[in-house]
Amino acid sequence: LNKSQGAKIIKAWTEKASKKREDINKTMSEIIGKTIGKMNLPTKDDIERLNKKIEELSKKLEEMEKKN
């Protein structure tokens, strides 16, 4: 095994490990997403949407209070 062959093997292993890591991350994200869905927990998007709605309603309430 010469230096060039060793470098090729290391590069191949590194690329394979990187691909496996990406696959594992994707699978874990899917599993976690499904689990959260089954637990009926709010997602980050759900919470952001509710916060936006609260801000809108607070502004409307302030406007109504100013009119009275």
Secondary structure, DSSP 8 states (H G I E B T S, - for coil): --HHHHHHHHHHHHHHHHHHHHHHHHHHHHHHHHHHHHHT---HHHHHHHHHHHHHHHHHHHHHHHH-
